[in-house]
Amino acid sequence: MSADQTLAFDPDCHIFTGCGFPAPGLHTFMYEPMFSVGGFDFSKPMLLAILGSLVVVGFFWAAFNKPKLIPGKMQMVGEAGYDFVRRGIVYEIIGKKDGEKYVPFMVSLFFFVWIMNLWSIVPLAQFPVTSLIAFPAALALIVYVLWVSLTFKKHGFVGGWKNIVGWDKSLGPILPLIVVLEFFSNLIIRPFTHAVRLFANMFAGHLLIVMFSLASWYLLNGIGIVYAGTSFVMVVVMTGFELFIQAVQAYVFVLLACSYVQGALSEHH
């Protein structure tokens, strides 16, 4: 917890004691560097992102390092997760023939986003890394670069631009308007919305959990104890709901990534 966060929360602050409710805000998402290595500062979110990468790599290494004909429990879970992304997302959106080569990337992307979301409910971590816009933006940029490179590789320079702007002579007089709209939608708005959709959901979810958690503690005084119980119930409910949203957002992020790849490989969006 950063110095700003520490100042924002006083453990002796309760209702009827003369102090106001320590409402969470942007300071809840601000962490000061814990240490520096070679001039690079490492904060809690960065460490969680690195640890998340190690968890994903470590799990699939343990599951498939020595695969067996009759899979053990870990291999069975790994196969189920891999097959879910492959058949449930990649094959459904891109197709089996064209999508097979992108399965490893999409599986890695899904589980990496999911574990970064899950840190929100893990004790001691208790922070969704994707609630910081820099992380979803970086992942969206990777997908964006993949989409643009595939588009020009598949269709060439002229054909690539036609694919991006939705060039279709049959549109007649409205073609210039469609070209402008598609240009801004695909090249500018698309990566922005791809990142913000994940960021906004994780940001809002974490903020709500923090707010109800602080309210539970703040109301622990006098008659406020009755309302503290209600607030605590909301913490439990929101945590359960957040578990669902975390998985859904990982699914949607990869679903959109597959949609972009499929668009790059097709003639028109």
N, C-alpha and C positions, 0 to 999 in steps of 0.2 A: 504494500500500500504506500502510495506516494505521500509526501509531506502535505500536499494540498488535500488529499483524501483524509489524512489524519486530523487536520484542522477542521474539516467539515463535519466530523462526527465526535461528539463528546459522550462517553459512556455514562456520565452522570446526568445527562440531559433527558428529562422525562416531562410529560404533560403536568401542568400545575406547579412546576418548579420555577417558572419564570423565564424559561428559554423557549425559543421557537422551534418548530419542527425542522430538523436538518435535512431539508429536501435534497434528493440527489440531483446532480446536474452534469455538465460536461466534465467537472473535476473527477467524477466517478470513473471516467475512461482515460484519465491522464496518469501516467506512471513515469517516475523519474528513473534514469538508468541505474541498474543494480551494480554493474561493473563495466569496465572497458577492456577490450583486447585489440591491440594494434590500431588504436584510434577509433575503433567501432564501439559504440555504446550498446549495451544489451539491457533491455528492460524486460519486465515480466511478460508482456504479450509476445515479444520476439522469442523469448525462451520457450514459451508455450507452443509457438509455431514450430520451432526446431524440434521440441519434444514430440509434438504431434506427428511430424515427419518420421521420426525414429520409431514411434509406436506403429504407424502404418507399415513401414518397411519391415520392422521386426516381426509384426504379426504375420504378414504374408510370407516372410522368409521361414518362419517357424512352421507355417501351415504347408508350404510347398517345397521346402528344402529337400525332404526325402518323401515324396509322394508314394502312397501305397494303393494297391488295387482296391482294398477294403479300407476306406479312409477312417482315420481316428477322429476324435471330436473336433480338434482344431482344424484339421484339413477339411472336415465336413462343413464347418462354419465358413472357412475361407472359400470353398467351392460355391456355397450358397450365395455368399456376398458377390463373388465374381460373376456368377451366372445371373444374378439379379440385374446387375448393371448391363451385362452383355445382351441378355435376351429381353429384359424388360425396358431397356432404354435404347441402347445402340442399335440392335436389330430392328426395333420397332420404328425408329426414326430414320436411320441411315440405310438400313437393309443389311442382310447377312453378308452379301458379296462385297459391297463397298465398305461396310462398317467393321469387319473383322480386324483390320489393321489398326483401328482406332480404339479398340477395346481396352488395351493396357493403359492408355492415356486416360480414358474416361473412368476406368475403375480407380486409378490413382487419384484423379481429381475428385471423384465422389467421396472416397473415404478420407481424403485429406480435408476437404471442406467439412465433412461430418464431424471429424475428431476436433477440429478447431471450434466448431459450434458446441460440441459436448463439454468442452472445458468449463462452460458456464455453470454446470451442476456438479463438477468434480470438486470434492473438498480440497481446500488449500489453493487450488487454482481459481475456481469460481469467477471465471471471466471468459466470455466468448471472443476469441481473437478476431473473428470476422466482424465484430462490432466496431472495429477501427477500419475506416474506409480504405486505408492503404493496402490492406491484405486482399479484400475482394477486388480492388482495382488492379492489383498485380495479376491475379488469376484471370480476370476478365481480359486483360491486355494479352496474356498468353493465348487465350482462345481467339481473340481478335486477330493477332498476327497469324495464327494457324488458318483462320478463315480467309484472310486476304491472300496469303501465299498460295493456298489451295485453289482459290478462285482464278488467279492469274496462271497458275501452273496447268490447270485443267482447260482453260478457255483461251489462253494467250492474252496479250496486252489489250487488244481491241475487244475481244470477246469477254474478257474479264470485266471491263468497264460496263459493257452491255448487261452482263449478269448482275453487277452491283446496282446499276440504276434502273433495272427492270425494263430494258429497251424492248419495245414491241410496236412495230409499225401499225398494227391493227388498231391501236388506241387512237389513231388519228390526231385531231387537233389538241387533245388533252395530253398527248405524249410529253411535251416540254414540262408541263406541270408535274406529271408523274416522275419524270427524270429528276427534277429538283427535289421533290419530296423523298424519293428513294435514296438519293445521294446523301441528304442530311440524315435520314432515318437510319441508314445502314452504316455509314462511315463515322458519324458523330454521335447520334443518339443511342445506337445499339450498344456499344461498349459501356456507355454511361449507365443505361438502365440495367444492364447485366450485372454490373457491380453494385449499384444502389439497391436493387431488389434484395440481395443477400444482406448487405450492410444494414439497411433500414429495419429489416425484420429482427436481426440479432441485436441491434442497438435498442429498439423499443422493448423487446422482450427482457433484456438484461435490466433496463431502467425500471421496468415494472416490478421485477423481482426485488431489486434493491430498495425500491420505494416501500413496498409492503413489508420487507424485512426490517427496515428502519422504523416504520410505523409500529410494528409489533413491539419493538424495544421502547420506543418513545411513549407508548400508551401504558406501559407497565407501572402505573402509579394510581392509587385510589380507584375510583369508579372506572378509570380508563382501562383497567385490566379486562373488563368485559369486552371492550372493543379490540383489545390486543389479541384476544383469542380469535376473533373474526379475521383480523388482519393476518394472523399466522395461518389460518385456514386458506386464505388467499395466496399465501406464499407457496403452500403445498400444491394448490390447484394450478397456479401459474407455472410452477416447476414441472408438473406433469404435462401441461400444455406446451411448455417450451421444449420438452423432449420430443414431442410430435413435430413441432415447427422446425426443430433442428434437422431432423431427418428429411422433412419435406423440402426445406431450402436447399439441402445438398442435392436432392433429387431434381428440383427445378433448375438449379444451376447447371447440372450436367445435361439435363434435357434440352436446355437452350443451346448449350455448346454443341450437342449433336445436331440440333436443328440448323445451326449455322454451318456446320460441316456439310450437312445434306444440301443446303442451299448453294454452297460453293461447288458441289459436284453435279448439280442439276443445271438445266438451261436457264430456268427462271426461278425466282423466289416464290 
